[in-house]
């Protein structure tokens, strides 16, 4: 397949376009700017809008292919192609971000004995590395003729989409749509950038055994990717298409977008490369694959990829589009439509403007009677609204008091009197958070968790925050909840997400945190951003150190100590500098001084839960240590904590790692980048630290402070020039500040799960 990609891509042999398509292309030059100054704007009848262009400096060059075009004027009909891809373009649209081309159908023809006599058609159409994708919404894969299975594969040779066309005896066949008899169609998935079609025919043995797949067979069979509109308007299901033996081509729609970055938010961070150059344009994330496209703002038209490319639409000159039967006045981005002087009514409807009538005596009488009748109803309605408003205020006050608002206000007031600052913690109203989140719009959702939904909000002072709208809350005493909220708000650590405030006038309190812009550690390890390909292990180790220091701070330096209770990669956020910030205190607990209060309902995430916590329902600081050990293991192996698709013995990352350590093969589970960048001694040291964190006995685990110190030593050793040289064991042990470890660990049921003979302990709540 790699050899095929390297071949010249002269793959789309196009027949002359139909008369209807030619008429669509014969458009006049738009009144707004299309191309950069000094650049060619047409190839034959095809308009070439920027970011496309012919010649140096006339197209957008961002490292991906597709925007540079070539025009062959030596033919009777000029031919427009994509440079380096051999794709012939027959139409381009900035408004819809689509390109039109024609693709030759793949054909195979047989004689009466079922022997292949001829075949033709495109072999493959690669768009890999370009700005184009085959449109999922506008195209269908079609198999024509019978009996045959038509399908296409991706660049790796895997099946993508296909369908089977089967014929019936002629006396039972009636013209119809492409539904499987003689013609079938199938949708294609999104983000398809490679097309290689195939036709699979039934063997003679199969045909002789089952006539259902071999009745009224056709001489030739076709498979092709085609625009859905062509299929619905051109194919009628009659014998004309079934008797075809010639080659033909069909239109295909390509979605194009600026794809050198993944989304609008990422594109705006680099203003010099941002494609939406017009100030009157909007950026829209691509609906097919990653990338983005630009549109002129409402009320404007033109080319948003050029400076000053979007111009105001004079709606008053487009009467066929705007129904204004009065006086139309154009405004920037809009227009007004008013009735002529001396008339009134609806100027947007025909005959809607009527002459103004004098307020006659009869009309005055009618108006007076109407007011006398309806005034009591209006008074009753306003009284009802007033009562509803008072009821709403009382409800808010009730929830505020039940959620400890009075107590929390007193705590904030006392703190302000002593520190003269209040710590920045604020009690928000429900209206403030609704306005900040656009009434909790779906487009503002940052993520879903086990404890609620997190929304992005913008406060009146333009501060960007994360608003957590919880689903449920534990029934804790009012003062206890308010006390926990206030203490959590006083956490001041660079690696802990700051709690800025809360809203208590709702049934379930809402929490307001600082906004962290770069997603979670989970997405950087396992998601599309790809920590394993973009970021060195040194950064991973630094993130682990920062997260460990944050947990150590909560365990050892906070007063009273705070237990997180749900440590996992999804709860470690990263800012724009990839600085770790521990978040989501939905399962957090203030460490109680009374040991009898340690027993709680088990909360947390499967794969990270402390087995001792599962058995005893007692959350301790060592429970966070165990969960952090799983996080370290994810960083080392780049594997998820749980896999439900594989064999049962491979579903738990912890068990797989322990089994590998037991037989001395744990390095095979480590990520190749980790093995390449760290010495054997450092790897064994961090392996030893992970095994201590994952010990079944909480007493045998290290404290988070010790874990943070050990990881910091490892990081300094990894960054030290000696680590890049061939240091002797004594020097390495001195750098790591450690004693040599015996990595032949002894396993007992007291410290790890029993995985002998495929036996494991399981716990249920």
Residue pairs with C-beta under 8 A, 6 or more apart in sequence:
1 155
1 156
1 157
4 123
4 124
4 126
4 196
5 126
5 128
5 155
8 86
9 84
9 85
9 86
9 87
9 126
10 86
11 86
11 87
11 122
11 123
11 124
11 125
12 86
12 87
12 88
12 101
12 102
12 103
12 104
12 122
12 125
13 104
13 122
13 249
14 88
14 90
14 101
14 102
14 103
14 104
14 249
15 102
15 104
15 247
15 248
15 249
16 77
17 25
17 90
17 102
17 251
21 90
21 91
21 100
21 251
22 45
24 91
25 45
25 46
25 90
25 91
26 45
27 45
27 47
29 41
29 42
29 47
30 47
30 302
31 311
32 301
32 302
32 303
32 309
32 310
32 311
33 302
33 303
33 306
33 308
33 309
34 41
34 47
34 48
34 49
34 50
34 303
35 41
35 48
35 49
35 50
35 53
35 58
36 50
36 53
36 57
36 58
36 306
38 58
39 50
39 53
39 54
39 55
39 57
39 58
40 48
40 53
40 54
40 55
40 58
40 71
41 47
41 48
42 48
43 54
43 69
43 71
43 73
43 78
43 79
43 80
44 71
44 77
44 78
44 80
46 78
46 80
46 89
46 90
46 91
46 92
47 92
48 54
48 69
48 80
48 92
49 92
49 94
49 303
49 305
50 58
50 59
50 60
50 303
50 305
50 306
50 309
51 59
51 60
51 67
51 258
51 275
51 305
52 59
52 67
52 68
52 69
52 92
53 59
53 60
53 67
53 68
53 69
54 68
54 69
54 70
54 71
59 67
59 68
59 69
60 67
60 258
60 275
60 305
61 67
61 68
62 258
62 260
62 273
62 275
63 260
64 129
64 130
64 131
64 259
64 260
65 82
65 83
65 84
65 85
65 129
65 130
65 131
66 82
66 85
66 127
66 130
66 131
66 132
66 256
67 131
68 82
68 83
68 84
69 80
69 81
69 82
69 83
69 89
70 80
70 81
70 82
70 83
71 78
71 79
71 80
72 78
72 79
72 80
72 81
79 88
80 88
80 89
80 90
81 87
81 88
81 89
82 89
82 130
82 132
85 126
85 127
85 130
87 101
87 125
87 127
87 132
88 101
88 102
89 99
89 100
89 101
90 100
90 101
90 102
90 251
91 99
91 100
92 98
92 99
92 100
93 99
94 303
94 304
94 305
95 295
95 301
97 255
97 256
97 257
97 286
97 293
98 135
98 138
98 253
98 254
98 255
98 256
99 132
99 253
99 254
99 256
100 227
100 251
100 252
100 253
100 254
101 251
101 252
101 254
102 249
102 250
102 251
102 252
103 122
103 125
103 224
103 225
103 226
103 249
103 250
103 251
103 252
104 120
104 121
104 122
104 224
104 247
104 248
104 249
105 121
105 144
105 222
105 223
105 224
105 247
105 248
105 249
105 250
106 119
106 120
106 121
106 122
106 150
106 197
106 198
106 199
106 222
106 223
106 224
107 118
107 119
107 120
107 121
107 220
107 221
107 222
107 247
108 116
108 118
108 119
108 148
108 199
108 201
108 220
108 221
109 116
109 117
109 118
109 119
109 219
109 220
109 221
109 245
110 116
110 117
110 201
110 219
110 220
111 117
114 204
114 207
120 247
121 197
121 222
121 224
121 247
122 197
123 196
124 194
124 195
124 196
125 194
125 195
125 196
126 155
126 193
126 194
126 195
127 133
127 134
127 193
127 194
127 195
127 254
128 155
128 193
128 194
130 193
131 256
131 257
131 258
131 259
131 291
132 193
132 254
132 255
132 256
133 190
133 191
133 192
133 193
133 254
133 255
133 256
133 257
133 288
133 289
134 188
134 192
134 193
134 195
134 225
134 252
134 253
134 254
134 255
135 253
135 254
135 255
135 288
136 187
136 188
136 189
136 190
136 191
136 192
136 255
136 288
137 287
137 288
138 227
138 228
138 229
138 253
138 255
139 188
139 225
139 226
139 227
139 228
139 252
139 253
140 185
140 186
140 187
140 188
140 225
140 226
140 228
140 231
141 150
141 151
141 152
141 161
141 162
141 163
141 185
141 186
141 187
141 188
141 223
141 224
141 225
142 150
142 163
142 178
142 183
142 184
142 185
142 222
142 223
142 224
142 225
142 226
142 231
142 235
143 149
143 150
143 162
143 163
143 164
143 165
143 183
143 184
143 185
143 199
143 221
143 222
143 223
144 165
144 182
144 183
144 221
144 222
144 223
144 224
144 241
144 242
144 244
145 165
145 182
145 218
145 219
145 220
145 221
145 222
145 242
145 244
146 165
146 166
146 167
146 181
146 182
146 216
146 217
146 218
146 221
147 164
147 165
147 166
147 167
147 201
147 202
147 207
147 213
147 214
147 217
148 164
148 165
148 199
148 200
148 201
148 202
148 221
148 223
149 162
149 163
149 164
149 199
149 200
149 201
150 162
150 163
150 164
150 165
150 184
150 197
150 198
150 199
150 200
150 221
150 222
150 223
151 159
151 160
151 161
151 162
151 163
151 197
151 198
151 200
151 223
152 160
152 161
152 162
152 195
152 196
152 197
152 198
152 223
152 225
153 159
153 160
153 194
153 196
153 198
154 160
154 192
154 194
155 193
155 194
160 188
160 189
160 192
161 186
161 187
161 188
161 189
162 186
163 180
163 184
163 185
163 186
164 180
164 184
165 180
165 181
165 182
165 183
165 184
165 221
166 180
166 181
166 182
166 212
166 213
166 215
167 173
167 181
167 182
167 215
167 216
167 217
167 218
167 242
168 181
168 215
168 216
169 215
169 216
170 216
173 181
173 182
173 216
174 237
175 236
175 237
175 238
176 237
177 232
177 235
177 237
178 184
178 185
178 231
178 235
178 237
181 237
182 218
182 237
182 241
182 242
183 235
183 237
183 241
185 231
188 225
190 288
190 289
191 288
191 289
191 290
193 289
195 225
197 223
197 224
197 225
198 223
199 221
199 222
199 223
201 221
202 213
202 214
206 213
207 213
207 214
218 242
218 243
219 243
219 245
220 244
220 245
222 244
224 250
225 250
225 252
226 250
226 251
226 252
227 250
227 251
227 252
227 253
230 250
230 251
235 241
255 286
255 287
255 288
255 289
256 293
257 286
257 288
257 289
257 291
257 292
257 293
258 267
258 275
258 291
258 292
258 293
258 294
259 286
259 289
259 290
259 291
260 273
260 291
261 267
261 270
261 273
261 291
261 292
262 290
262 291
262 528
263 285
263 290
263 291
263 292
264 283
264 284
264 285
264 292
267 273
267 274
267 275
267 276
267 283
267 292
268 274
268 283
275 292
275 294
275 305
276 282
276 283
276 294
276 304
276 305
277 304
277 305
277 306
277 307
277 309
278 294
278 296
278 302
278 303
278 304
278 305
278 306
278 307
278 308
278 309
278 310
279 308
279 310
280 296
280 297
280 300
280 304
280 310
280 333
281 294
281 295
281 296
281 297
281 304
281 309
281 310
282 294
282 295
282 296
282 297
282 304
283 292
283 293
283 294
284 292
284 293
284 294
284 295
285 291
285 292
286 292
286 293
290 528
294 304
294 305
295 304
296 302
296 304
296 309
296 310
297 310
297 333
298 333
299 312
299 313
299 315
299 332
299 333
299 334
300 310
300 311
300 312
300 313
300 333
301 310
301 311
301 313
302 309
302 310
302 311
303 309
303 310
304 310
312 330
312 332
312 333
314 330
314 335
315 321
315 322
315 324
315 328
315 330
315 334
315 335
316 322
316 324
316 328
316 329
316 330
316 335
322 328
322 335
322 337
323 348
323 349
323 350
324 335
324 337
324 347
324 348
325 337
325 347
325 348
325 349
325 350
325 351
325 352
325 353
326 337
326 338
326 339
326 340
326 347
326 348
326 352
326 353
327 337
327 338
327 339
327 340
327 347
328 335
328 336
328 337
329 335
329 336
329 337
329 338
337 347
337 348
338 347
339 345
339 347
339 352
339 353
340 353
342 355
342 356
343 353
343 354
343 355
343 356
344 353
344 354
344 356
345 352
345 353
345 354
346 352
346 353
347 353
357 363
396 430
396 505
396 506
397 505
399 504
399 505
399 506
399 507
400 406
400 504
400 505
401 478
402 478
403 478
403 481
403 482
403 504
403 505
403 509
404 478
404 479
404 481
404 482
404 483
404 485
404 504
405 427
405 482
405 504
405 505
407 478
407 479
407 482
407 483
408 427
408 482
408 485
408 486
408 502
408 504
409 427
411 482
411 483
411 486
412 422
412 423
412 425
412 427
412 486
415 421
415 422
415 423
415 486
416 422
423 489
423 490
424 489
424 498
424 500
425 486
425 489
425 490
425 499
425 500
425 501
426 500
426 501
426 512
427 501
427 502
427 503
427 504
428 501
428 502
428 503
428 510
428 512
429 503
429 505
430 503
430 505
430 506
432 459
432 460
432 503
433 457
433 467
433 503
433 510
433 512
434 440
435 460
436 457
436 458
436 459
436 460
436 465
436 467
437 444
437 455
437 456
437 457
437 467
438 444
440 455
440 469
441 455
444 455
444 456
444 457
445 453
445 454
445 455
445 456
446 454
446 455
446 456
446 466
447 453
447 454
447 520
448 454
449 570
449 584
449 586
450 566
450 586
450 603
450 605
451 468
451 470
451 471
451 472
451 584
451 586
451 587
452 468
452 469
452 470
452 471
452 508
452 586
453 468
453 469
453 471
454 466
454 467
454 468
454 469
455 466
455 467
455 468
455 469
456 464
456 465
456 466
456 467
456 515
457 464
457 465
457 466
457 467
457 512
458 464
458 465
459 465
464 515
465 500
465 512
465 513
465 514
465 515
466 497
466 512
466 513
466 514
466 515
466 516
467 510
467 511
467 512
467 513
468 510
468 511
468 512
468 513
468 586
469 508
469 510
470 508
470 509
470 510
470 511
470 586
471 508
472 508
473 481
473 508
473 509
474 601
476 484
481 509
483 590
484 590
485 499
485 502
485 509
485 511
487 558
487 560
487 562
487 590
488 499
488 562
488 585
488 588
489 499
489 500
489 501
491 498
491 499
491 553
491 554
491 558
491 562
492 498
493 549
493 550
493 553
493 554
494 579
494 581
495 546
495 547
495 549
495 550
495 553
495 579
495 580
495 581
495 582
496 550
496 553
496 554
496 581
496 582
496 583
497 513
497 514
497 516
497 573
497 581
497 582
497 583
497 584
498 513
498 514
499 511
499 512
499 513
499 585
500 512
500 513
500 514
501 511
501 512
502 509
502 510
502 511
502 512
503 509
503 510
503 512
513 583
516 573
516 574
516 575
516 581
516 583
517 575
517 576
518 573
518 574
518 575
518 576
518 578
519 527
519 529
519 573
519 574
520 569
520 570
520 571
520 572
520 573
520 574
521 531
521 543
521 547
521 569
521 570
521 572
521 573
521 574
521 580
521 631
522 568
522 569
522 570
522 572
523 529
524 530
524 531
524 535
524 574
524 578
525 531
525 532
525 569
525 634
525 635
525 638
526 638
526 640
531 539
531 540
531 638
532 638
532 671
532 673
535 578
536 673
536 677
537 673
537 674
537 677
537 678
537 718
538 677
538 715
538 718
538 719
539 578
540 635
541 635
541 711
541 714
541 715
541 718
542 580
542 715
543 572
543 574
543 578
543 580
543 635
544 580
544 631
544 632
544 635
544 711
545 708
545 711
545 712
545 715
546 579
546 580
547 572
547 580
547 582
547 628
547 631
548 628
548 704
548 707
548 708
548 711
549 708
549 712
550 580
550 581
550 582
551 564
551 567
551 582
551 624
551 628
551 704
551 708
552 703
552 704
552 705
552 707
552 708
554 561
554 562
554 563
554 564
554 582
555 561
555 562
555 563
555 591
555 621
555 624
555 703
555 704
555 705
556 703
556 704
556 705
560 590
560 591
560 593
561 590
561 591
561 621
562 585
562 588
562 589
562 590
562 591
563 588
563 589
563 590
563 591
563 619
563 620
563 621
563 623
563 624
564 571
564 582
564 585
564 587
564 588
564 624
564 627
565 587
565 588
565 589
565 603
565 604
565 619
565 623
565 624
566 584
566 586
566 587
566 588
566 603
566 604
566 605
566 608
566 627
567 582
567 608
567 624
567 627
567 628
567 631
568 605
568 607
568 608
568 627
568 630
568 631
568 641
569 631
569 634
570 584
570 605
571 582
571 583
571 584
572 580
572 581
572 582
572 583
572 631
573 580
573 581
573 582
573 583
574 580
574 581
575 581
586 603
587 603
587 604
589 600
589 619
591 621
592 598
598 618
598 619
598 620
599 616
599 617
599 618
600 617
600 618
600 619
601 617
602 609
602 613
602 614
602 617
602 765
604 613
604 627
606 642
607 630
607 640
607 641
607 642
607 652
607 653
607 654
608 626
608 627
608 630
608 631
608 641
609 623
609 626
609 627
610 622
610 623
610 626
610 627
610 698
611 626
611 696
611 753
611 761
611 763
612 618
612 622
612 623
612 626
612 696
612 697
612 698
613 619
613 620
613 623
613 626
614 763
614 765
615 763
620 698
621 703
621 704
622 698
622 699
622 701
623 698
624 704
625 693
625 698
625 701
625 702
625 703
625 704
625 707
626 693
626 694
626 695
626 698
626 701
628 693
628 704
628 707
629 690
629 692
629 693
629 694
629 701
630 641
630 653
630 654
630 694
632 686
632 689
632 690
632 693
633 641
633 653
633 654
633 657
633 690
633 694
634 640
634 641
634 653
636 670
636 671
636 674
636 686
636 687
636 690
637 653
637 657
637 669
637 670
637 671
637 674
638 671
639 653
639 669
640 653
641 652
641 653
641 654
642 651
642 652
642 653
643 650
643 651
643 653
644 651
649 655
649 656
649 659
649 755
649 758
650 656
654 694
655 753
655 755
655 760
656 669
657 666
657 669
657 690
657 694
658 691
658 694
658 747
658 752
658 753
658 755
659 755
660 666
660 668
660 669
661 687
661 691
661 743
661 745
662 745
662 747
664 743
664 744
666 687
667 675
667 683
670 683
674 683
675 683
677 718
678 686
678 718
679 723
679 732
681 729
681 732
681 733
681 736
682 714
682 717
682 718
682 723
682 732
682 736
684 741
684 743
685 710
685 714
685 736
685 738
685 741
686 711
686 714
687 743
688 741
688 743
689 702
689 707
689 710
689 711
691 745
692 700
692 701
692 702
693 701
693 702
693 707
694 752
695 701
695 751
695 752
696 749
696 750
696 751
696 752
696 753
697 750
697 751
700 751
702 710
710 738
713 735
713 736
713 737
713 738
714 736
716 735
717 723
717 732
717 735
717 736
720 735
722 731
722 732
722 735
723 732
723 735
727 735
729 740
733 739
733 740
753 760
753 761
754 760
754 761
